[in-house]
Amino acid sequence: MLIWRALRRGAALWNVGQILLFLPLTLSTQNRPAFLALSLLLTVQSFIHCSLLLVTNGWFALSFLQVPVHPFLLLLCLNLFSAKDSHPYLNMAVSWWGKILGWSSPAFFIFEALSSLIVVQSLGRYGRRLIDRDESWQIGLLIASAAAYVTAAWWIVTSYPWTATTPLSSTLLGVAVSSFVFLSLIGFTLRRTNIIESSGMALFLAYNVWLCADTSNLHLNEWPAFTTTYVPLLDNVLPHLQTVVSFFTTAIPKPTLIALFYRLTILHFAARILPTIGDDYWDNEGGVDGGWNDRPSSQLTSVILTYRQTIFTTVYSHLLLLDHSQQVWWRWASVIFTLVMWGLELAVSPEDDDLD
């Protein structure tokens, strides 16, 4: 049983690695329609795969069966767009998929902002409960919060020269930092937040400021120039593998990978936290059959975790599709939206002593 579990985990990681590699490979070596076609096929395939996992109650063979599917879809897209003229219906489907990914930008950034706020507030409540149980946690949490403040401040200061490149971006940065400081002070005064939650918000702000930095001069987001000359696999395996490793480490934008990891991780933790919000009130309700698992938030968590591969493919495609200028403005919108939601939460929440 342990061997099968290890093989299943290995197959799942191999499938994730294929998606991480194939999408930017298609975007850099082919064109935008080929990338959108592969993204659409991978999304449909992952949706079918996750649905089969849900129906078959996680049949172990499905992870192995989809291993050869991703290379097949890659070769299919390369062949479909190798000719000058592709099928009109294919072009229409690819065009609509690109529009859907573009229209979904607000939803992706809103989900990321709300998930970040949920996780940060959950950490604040969990830290307060630790202190209530044992006051020895207080010193450690104070040190950790102070380290988070210092890290966030250093992150913002070092990112400032590349973030505040225009008067508008400088203004947005000043507004965001000032709003964070005032909201923290108001929350401390009204006893509706704590330093753990505030330091978490500081890290969230610093992270988004760093992603708004213009790194074009640092060549961090540029795709390498690929040509038709490469080392054949049969003639020399090692240089071919070195070429693949070099592509994986240099071609995929590092901020994109970090943003992908952060968005998926924060969404995963937020989905885990959602069923626990207001659990005491739910448990006291009469006439509820099935208990905790029948809560709407628990059902939402089940859906998110079941279709996480589909979410991963869609989020990754969306991040690769956006250029830096588009991501900057959506990042600022996400920061402002998160601060507004945090301010509303501070306005309606009870004082710290009244919280459980």
C-alpha positions, -999 to 999 in steps of 0.1 A, spaced: 0 0 0 28 24 8 46 17 -25 14 23 -44 9 56 -26 44 67 -33 40 58 -70 7 77 -71 23 108 -56 52 105 -81 27 103 -110 9 134 -97 41 154 -93 51 143 -128 18 155 -142 22 189 -125 58 192 -139 45 185 -174 19 213 -171 46 237 -157 69 230 -186 46 225 -216 26 257 -213 55 282 -214 73 259 -239 44 263 -263 41 300 -257 78 306 -264 84 282 -293 50 286 -311 25 314 -308 -3 327 -286 -31 306 -304 -11 274 -299 -6 282 -262 -43 290 -258 -52 257 -275 -30 237 -252 -43 255 -222 -79 248 -233 -72 211 -239 -53 208 -206 -82 225 -187 -108 202 -203 -87 171 -197 -81 181 -160 -118 187 -155 -126 153 -169 -99 137 -148 -111 154 -116 -147 144 -123 -136 108 -128 -118 110 -95 -149 122 -79 -171 95 -94 -147 67 -89 -138 78 -53 -102 84 -62 -93 54 -83 -55 51 -81 -50 42 -118 -62 76 -130 -30 94 -120 -10 70 -141 -34 71 -170 -31 108 -175 8 107 -176 9 101 -214 -21 124 -221 -2 157 -216 26 149 -241 -1 138 -266 -20 171 -262 13 190 -266 21 172 -299 -15 176 -310 -13 214 -306 21 216 -323 7 197 -353 -25 217 -354 -7 250 -355 23 240 -376 4 248 -408 -3 284 -418 -41 281 -417 -58 262 -389 -94 252 -387 -118 281 -383 -137 264 -355 -104 258 -337 -95 295 -340 -129 305 -327 -126 282 -297 -91 294 -289 -101 331 -293 -130 326 -269 -108 308 -244 -84 337 -245 -113 362 -239 -125 341 -210 -91 341 -194 -89 378 -198 -124 384 -184 -116 362 -154 -88 385 -142 -109 404 -117 -122 371 -103 -87 356 -99 -74 387 -80 -105 390 -59 -103 354 -48 -66 358 -40 -73 390 -20 -102 374 0 -82 342 5 -52 362 18 -75 381 42 -91 349 55 -58 332 61 -43 363 78 -73 367 101 -73 330 109 -36 332 119 -44 361 142 -73 342 159 -51 311 162 -23 330 178 -47 346 203 -60 312 212 -24 299 217 -17 328 241 -50 321 260 -39 285 265 -4 292 275 11 327 279 46 314 271 36 317 234 33 354 238 70 362 236 76 339 206 46 354 187 58 389 194 92 381 180 77 364 150 54 394 144 83 419 148 103 398 123 74 399 98 72 437 102 109 441 96 108 418 66 79 436 51 95 470 56 128 458 40 109 442 11 90 474 4 121 496 6 142 474 -16 114 471 -42 106 508 -42 131 519 -69 116 494 -94 80 499 -82 76 536 -80 87 542 -116 57 565 -125 39 592 -105 8 571 -104 26 540 -91 43 562 -64 9 576 -54 -6 541 -52 23 528 -31 20 558 -7 -18 553 -4 -14 516 3 12 520 29 -6 549 46 -39 530 46 -22 500 61 -6 520 89 -39 539 98 -60 507 97 -35 489 120 -36 518 144 -74 520 143 -76 483 149 -52 484 178 -71 513 193 -105 497 190 -90 463 200 -103 446 169 -70 433 156 -37 421 169 -1 423 158 -2 388 142 -29 398 118 -14 432 112 21 417 104 4 393 81 -12 421 62 22 439 60 37 408 44 8 406 19 13 443 10 51 439 6 46 408 -16 23 426 -40 46 457 -40 74 434 -50 54 418 -78 46 453 -91 83 461 -96 94 467 -131 121 440 -136 124 445 -174 160 458 -169 169 428 -148 159 403 -176 138 383 -151 107 381 -172 121 377 -207 117 345 -227 149 332 -243 152 333 -280 147 297 -293 158 286 -327 154 255 -348 189 243 -340 192 221 -309 212 191 -297 195 158 -309 184 135 -282 198 103 -297 232 118 -305 238 132 -270 214 128 -241 232 149 -216 233 182 -236 196 176 -244 187 172 -208 208 203 -199 188 223 -225 156 212 -209 168 221 -174 181 254 -186 147 262 -202 129 253 -170 151 274 -148 155 304 -171 125 306 -194 97 304 -169 94 338 -152 103 335 -116 77 360 -104 51 340 -123 61 308 -105 60 326 -71 27 342 -79 13 308 -90 26 290 -58 12 318 -36 -22 319 -53 -27 282 -51 -14 279 -16 -35 307 -2 -66 294 -20 -60 259 -5 -56 272 30 -86 295 27 -107 266 15 -96 246 46 -104 275 69 -139 284 54 -157 255 71 -144 265 105 -158 301 103 -187 303 126 -186 267 136 -199 273 171 -230 289 157 -235 261 133 -231 234 159 -258 250 181 -283 251 153 -311 226 157 -325 204 129 -292 201 110 -286 167 96 -252 154 87 -233 178 110 -202 197 99 -198 181 65 -232 194 52 -223 230 57 -222 250 24 -186 261 31 -176 224 35 -191 215 2 -172 244 -14 -140 232 1 -147 197 -13 -152 211 -48 -120 233 -46 -99 204 -34 -114 179 -60 -108 202 -90 -75 217 -78 -57 205 -110 -82 223 -131 -78 254 -110 -40 250 -112 -41 248 -150 -64 278 -154 -45 300 -129 -12 292 -145 -25 299 -180 -39 332 -168 -6 343 -152 14 334 -183 -11 352 -205 -9 386 -187 20 409 -194 37 428 -166 18 461 -171 -16 443 -168 -5 424 -137 7 457 -121 -27 474 -122 -45 443 -111 -21 439 -82 -28 475 -71 -65 468 -74 -61 437 -53 -42 456 -26 -68 483 -24 -96 458 -24 -80 438 4 -74 469 25 -110 481 20 -123 446 31 -100 446 61 -113 481 71 -149 469 68 -141 438 89 -125 460 115 -156 483 116 -181 455 121 -161 430 142 -164 430 180 -136 439 204 -109 414 210 -122 403 244 -155 393 229 -140 371 203 -138 333 209 
